C-alpha cells in the first residue's frame, strides 16, 4: 500500500461527495418540494414528497454507508505508512482501532437508516391501517 493509493481513495471520496451534491441539487430543482400547508405537518410533507420519489432517501443513506465502509482504508493506510516511523507507539495503534471502529459503526448506522426509512415509506404507501400510517408520521 502506498501513499498514492490512499490519495486515489481520497480523490474518489471528494468526487463522490461532489457528484452526490450535484445530483441532489439538480433533483430538487427539477422536483421541488411542495410548500407546507396549514393542515399538514412537516413529517407528512416529507413522507409524501419522498414517497413520490421512492428510493431517493434510501439511496442517499445507503451510498453514504458504502462510502464510510470504503473510508476504513484511510486509517489503515495511514497506519501502514506511519508504522515505519521509529517514534510509532501505542497511541497510533489506538487511533487506528478507533478510526476503523468509528467508520464501521457510522456505516452500519447509515445502512440501518436506509433500510428503515424505505420500510417506513413502503408501510405508509401500501397500508390503509391508520395506526401503521401514524407510526410513519410521528412528529418528535
Phi and psi in degrees as a GROMACS rama.xvg file:
@    title "Ramachandran Plot"
@    xaxis  label "Phi"
@    yaxis  label "Psi"
@TYPE xy
-121.085  170.743  UNK-2
-64.0051  -32.7889  UNK-3
-61.8624  -40.6215  UNK-4
-65.9101  -42.1872  UNK-5
-64.2331  -37.3539  UNK-6
-62.4242  -40.9427  UNK-7
-65.7276  -37.3579  UNK-8
-63.2816  -41.852  UNK-9
-63.3326  -42.0241  UNK-10
-63.8908  -40.782  UNK-11
-60.7732  -40.8082  UNK-12
-58.9105  -49.3023  UNK-13
-62.4765  -45.189  UNK-14
-63.0543  -38.7366  UNK-15
-64.4769  -46.0875  UNK-16
-65.1096  -44.4294  UNK-17
-63.7718  -42.6412  UNK-18
-61.568  -40.1009  UNK-19
-68.8868  -37.1849  UNK-20
-63.7893  -45.2374  UNK-21
-62.2925  -43.2013  UNK-22
-61.627  -47.1156  UNK-23
-62.503  -45.3352  UNK-24
-63.0002  -44.1891  UNK-25
-66.8988  -37.1268  UNK-26
-64.4328  -42.5662  UNK-27
-76.2135  -20.152  UNK-28
-76.9706  -37.9041  UNK-29
-74.4089  -42.6826  UNK-30
-119.146  79.4992  UNK-31
-67.6571  149.694  UNK-32
-71.3981  142.406  UNK-33
-68.5361  157.397  UNK-34
-75.9704  150.234  UNK-35
-72.8848  122.964  UNK-36
-91.0505  168.69  UNK-37
-69.8458  -29.4563  UNK-38
-93.2583  2.84488  UNK-39
-115.13  145.514  UNK-40
-90.429  165.487  UNK-41
-64.1596  -35.6295  UNK-42
-64.0631  -42.7858  UNK-43
-62.385  -43.3784  UNK-44
-62.1018  -43.9877  UNK-45
-64.3208  -42.1362  UNK-46
-64.6689  -42.6962  UNK-47
-65.319  -40.4598  UNK-48
-65.947  -49.6523  UNK-49
-76.1312  -19.7029  UNK-50
-75.111  -23.9675  UNK-51
-75.029  -28.2575  UNK-52
-114.286  68.8945  UNK-53
-63.8272  136.582  UNK-54
90.918  -13.0336  UNK-55
-65.7576  -48.6242  UNK-56
-69.9595  -38.5759  UNK-57
-65.6294  -39.6397  UNK-58
-64.8636  -38.0853  UNK-59
-59.6956  -52.5031  UNK-60
-69.4205  -39.8232  UNK-61
-65.9402  -41.8267  UNK-62
-68.4714  -37.3196  UNK-63
-66.7763  -33.8186  UNK-64
-63.3089  -44.0101  UNK-65
-65.3772  -35.0573  UNK-66
-66.1162  -36.927  UNK-67
-67.378  -36.0978  UNK-68
-64.6349  -39.2232  UNK-69
-66.4084  -28.7386  UNK-70
-66.8731  -14.4371  UNK-71
-61.0566  -25.7766  UNK-72
-62.6714  -33.7157  UNK-73
-63.5016  -53.8561  UNK-74
-65.6838  -33.3338  UNK-75
-66.6365  -41.8625  UNK-76
-65.0885  -42.9073  UNK-77
-64.5416  -38.304  UNK-78
-60.5883  -44.5417  UNK-79
-62.1015  -39.0715  UNK-80
-70.9301  -41.9858  UNK-81
-76.463  -20.2188  UNK-82
-69.2136  -16.2305  UNK-83
-74.4234  -16.8431  UNK-84
-72.926  139.444  UNK-85
-72.1774  -20.4789  UNK-86
-90.0434  10.6227  UNK-87
-67.6599  132.04  UNK-88
-139.321  -169.733  UNK-89
-63.6943  -32.4545  UNK-90
-61.9887  -35.3616  UNK-91
-68.1195  -35.8089  UNK-92
-65.9858  -40.6442  UNK-93
-65.7247  -37.9633  UNK-94
-63.8969  -38.5972  UNK-95
-61.9537  -48.9848  UNK-96
-62.0722  -43.4116  UNK-97
-63.835  -40.8618  UNK-98
-64.3597  -45.2338  UNK-99
-67.0349  -43.7681  UNK-100
-65.4872  -40.3161  UNK-101
-62.8599  -48.0468  UNK-102
-62.5998  -39.0803  UNK-103
-66.1905  -46.8304  UNK-104
-64.4273  -40.4006  UNK-105
-64.4654  -40.2361  UNK-106
-64.2395  -46.0375  UNK-107
-64.9888  -36.6492  UNK-108
-62.6956  -44.3242  UNK-109
-65.8965  -38.0803  UNK-110
-66.8371  -39.0675  UNK-111
-64.391  -39.7688  UNK-112
-64.2725  -39.0416  UNK-113
-62.6046  -45.4258  UNK-114
-67.4796  -42.2992  UNK-115
-66.042  -43.2033  UNK-116
-67.9192  -38.6842  UNK-117
-69.4588  -34.5932  UNK-118
-65.0517  -42.2905  UNK-119
-63.4683  -41.0859  UNK-120
-65.6684  -41.2117  UNK-121
-62.2159  -41.8981  UNK-122
-64.6118  -40.8705  UNK-123
-66.6601  -41.5347  UNK-124
-74.7921  -45.1653  UNK-125
-94.0295  7.90228  UNK-126
-123.673  135.049  UNK-127
-97.6812  3.65345  UNK-128
-75.1471  124.64  UNK-129
-65.7863  -35.4585  UNK-130
-70.6875  -34.9869  UNK-131
-68.266  -39.9592  UNK-132
-69.5943  -33.1073  UNK-133
-66.9088  -33.7612  UNK-134
-61.1126  -38.921  UNK-135
-74.4515  -20.4031  UNK-136
-112.411  36.4755  UNK-137
-75.94  125.72  UNK-138
-94.8381  118.652  UNK-139
